[in-house]
Amino acid sequence: AVVSTQSELLEGKSKQLESVQTTVKSAVQETVQAEIRSYSKAVSKDPPETALTEQGLKMAVQSAVSKEDRSKNVVVFGLMETDDEKLSDKVDELFEQIEVKPRYEAVRIGRRSADKTRPIKILVTNSNNVHEILLKSKNLRRSQHHKTVYISPDRSPEEQARHHLLVLEMKEKAKKDLKRRYYIRSGIICCEDKIS
């Protein structure tokens, strides 16, 4: 039983590695092709700042790898923290509440503080699991125990800033128009009439 579990874990890690390698290869190919096109333009008549640079190539690869890494993560906010907590038990209970059972690794992020609860970063095996978790996370609102828990995608600092501005704009619109329900979908503020 232990050997089969270990072989399953190794197989999962192997698939993750293959996925990352494929993503990096395709991202590098796309970036190199784009940079070569911009280099061709630079040689012909465009300004030299569009030419292929080593730093530009490194940044593009890092961006692609970072995006791939983040696509397999979710961040949980509002799950109470205790000194002697078993994080896996808390996450299992949370996932049981929304009826998902992915393989995962979980860790609290940030500095420990007496007056704040640190968020939990959860790494799952693939982005389909992330999508399923995010879809079902709305069910937490109906839960008594997890009513104040919020699950979000793992966002880069730039994405966090953009999302924060969208939330502020959405709240302003919601204050002005109490007859409609506002929400954010795919980076756009949407609304619908409230059901009475």
Wavefront OBJ file of the C-alpha trace (Angstrom):
o trace
v 0.000 0.000 0.000
v 2.809 2.433 0.893
v 4.748 1.509 -2.238
v 1.700 2.082 -4.451
v 1.037 5.451 -2.786
v 4.669 6.443 -3.297
v 4.567 5.366 -6.920
v 1.347 7.378 -7.413
v 3.027 10.437 -5.883
v 6.097 9.966 -8.072
v 3.899 9.569 -11.117
v 2.015 12.772 -10.202
v 5.265 14.689 -9.699
v 6.557 13.314 -13.003
v 3.434 14.552 -14.786
v 3.807 17.959 -13.115
v 7.420 18.176 -14.269
v 6.477 17.197 -17.827
v 3.728 19.829 -17.800
v 6.124 22.549 -16.618
v 8.721 21.489 -19.201
v 6.140 21.602 -21.994
v 4.921 25.016 -20.867
v 8.435 26.412 -20.638
v 9.370 25.014 -24.063
v 6.295 26.492 -25.739
v 6.672 29.818 -23.911
v 10.339 30.044 -24.885
v 9.535 29.170 -28.502
v 6.773 31.792 -28.681
v 8.966 34.418 -27.027
v 11.957 33.683 -29.233
v 9.789 33.865 -32.339
v 8.268 37.169 -31.180
v 11.706 38.559 -30.326
v 13.123 37.442 -33.686
v 10.256 39.222 -35.458
v 10.936 42.352 -33.405
v 14.653 41.976 -34.170
v 13.849 41.793 -37.882
v 11.813 44.981 -37.592
v 14.624 46.655 -35.658
v 17.168 45.783 -38.310
v 14.918 47.028 -41.072
v 13.712 50.394 -39.742
v 12.311 50.354 -36.168
v 14.185 51.817 -33.182
v 16.845 49.569 -31.593
v 15.006 49.132 -28.255
v 12.758 46.473 -29.818
v 15.732 44.236 -30.609
v 16.213 40.821 -28.975
v 17.902 41.145 -25.586
v 19.034 38.507 -23.142
v 17.257 40.266 -20.286
v 14.010 40.504 -22.275
v 14.182 36.805 -23.032
v 14.842 35.930 -19.365
v 11.924 38.089 -18.211
v 9.572 36.455 -20.727
v 10.582 32.951 -19.614
v 10.242 33.885 -15.925
v 6.814 35.372 -16.576
v 5.620 32.243 -18.406
v 6.941 29.904 -15.699
v 5.475 32.044 -12.911
v 2.075 32.094 -14.610
v 2.157 28.296 -15.007
v 3.107 27.868 -11.339
v 0.311 30.174 -10.152
v -2.287 28.362 -12.264
v -2.024 25.380 -9.883
v -2.499 27.400 -6.688
v -5.390 28.836 -4.723
v -5.192 31.114 -1.705
v -7.583 30.712 1.225
v -8.358 33.745 3.383
v -10.139 33.793 6.738
v -9.468 30.235 7.932
v -8.700 30.675 11.639
v -5.145 30.042 12.777
v -4.175 28.385 16.061
v -0.799 27.606 17.619
v -1.227 23.839 17.515
v -3.179 23.580 14.267
v -3.038 20.672 11.860
v -3.324 22.560 8.600
v -4.078 19.463 6.553
v -7.100 18.669 8.758
v -8.449 22.202 8.330
v -7.987 22.119 4.556
v -9.539 18.620 4.357
v -12.574 19.907 6.264
v -12.813 22.932 3.969
v -12.600 20.776 0.828
v -15.165 18.379 2.287
v -17.522 21.342 2.722
v -17.289 22.214 -0.992
v -17.205 18.554 -2.050
v -13.775 18.345 -3.713
v -10.963 15.890 -2.955
v -7.797 16.955 -4.777
v -4.249 16.037 -3.804
v -2.629 19.124 -2.371
v 0.132 20.726 -0.358
v -0.810 23.591 1.958
v 1.228 26.204 3.793
v 0.471 29.421 5.670
v 2.054 32.449 3.992
v 3.227 35.685 5.554
v 4.478 36.569 8.987
v 2.676 35.332 12.058
v 0.792 38.118 13.833
v -1.435 38.048 16.909
v -4.154 40.236 15.354
v -4.296 38.747 11.840
v -4.991 35.355 10.341
v -2.439 34.413 7.689
v -3.752 33.167 4.357
v -3.106 29.608 3.203
v -1.510 28.871 -0.150
v -2.661 25.523 -1.546
v -0.838 23.829 -4.416
v -2.911 21.228 -6.290
v -1.834 18.842 -9.044
v -3.328 20.728 -11.994
v -5.234 23.835 -13.039
v -8.466 21.854 -13.560
v -8.553 21.210 -9.807
v -8.088 24.939 -9.199
v -11.008 25.704 -11.515
v -13.243 23.180 -9.731
v -12.304 24.550 -6.290
v -13.007 28.131 -7.364
v -16.364 27.162 -8.898
v -17.520 25.351 -5.772
v -16.104 27.885 -3.292
v -19.287 29.980 -3.483
v -20.971 27.205 -1.460
v -18.958 28.325 1.574
v -21.305 31.304 1.990
v -24.063 28.889 3.048
v -21.831 27.150 5.579
v -22.018 28.178 9.235
v -18.436 27.160 10.006
v -16.783 28.589 6.867
v -19.033 31.579 6.167
v -16.144 34.075 6.372
v -13.670 31.969 4.372
v -12.792 33.213 0.889
v -10.904 31.244 -1.789
v -9.212 33.104 -4.622
v -6.815 32.294 -7.437
v -3.124 32.879 -6.736
v -2.470 36.311 -8.270
v 0.791 38.083 -9.027
v 1.331 41.464 -7.289
v 0.263 43.270 -10.494
v -2.889 41.153 -10.770
v -3.637 41.771 -7.073
v -3.415 45.538 -7.600
v -5.700 45.395 -10.675
v -8.208 43.191 -8.848
v -8.175 45.504 -5.811
v -9.045 48.492 -8.020
v -11.849 46.499 -9.662
v -13.274 45.561 -6.251
v -13.235 49.197 -5.127
v -14.972 50.287 -8.346
v -17.533 47.500 -7.965
v -18.292 48.525 -4.363
v -18.879 52.138 -5.480
v -21.321 50.999 -8.157
v -23.096 48.729 -5.665
v -23.540 51.629 -3.209
v -25.128 53.788 -5.914
v -27.428 51.091 -7.308
v -28.954 48.962 -4.545
v -31.387 47.229 -6.911
v -28.663 45.322 -8.735
v -26.087 42.723 -7.684
v -22.554 43.414 -8.875
v -19.776 40.851 -9.348
v -16.460 40.472 -11.164
v -16.084 37.909 -13.937
v -12.941 37.585 -16.072
v -11.683 41.005 -14.989
v -14.940 42.801 -15.860
v -17.559 44.234 -13.498
v -20.924 42.632 -14.272
v -24.354 43.174 -12.755
v -27.808 41.670 -12.666
v -31.110 42.503 -11.045
v -31.433 41.286 -7.484
v -33.921 38.494 -6.941
v -36.418 39.547 -4.284
l 1 2 3 4 5 6 7 8 9 10 11 12 13 14 15 16 17 18 19 20 21 22 23 24 25 26 27 28 29 30 31 32 33 34 35 36 37 38 39 40 41 42 43 44 45 46 47 48 49 50 51 52 53 54 55 56 57 58 59 60 61 62 63 64 65 66 67 68 69 70 71 72 73 74 75 76 77 78 79 80 81 82 83 84 85 86 87 88 89 90 91 92 93 94 95 96 97 98 99 100 101 102 103 104 105 106 107 108 109 110 111 112 113 114 115 116 117 118 119 120 121 122 123 124 125 126 127 128 129 130 131 132 133 134 135 136 137 138 139 140 141 142 143 144 145 146 147 148 149 150 151 152 153 154 155 156 157 158 159 160 161 162 163 164 165 166 167 168 169 170 171 172 173 174 175 176 177 178 179 180 181 182 183 184 185 186 187 188 189 190 191 192 193 194 195 196
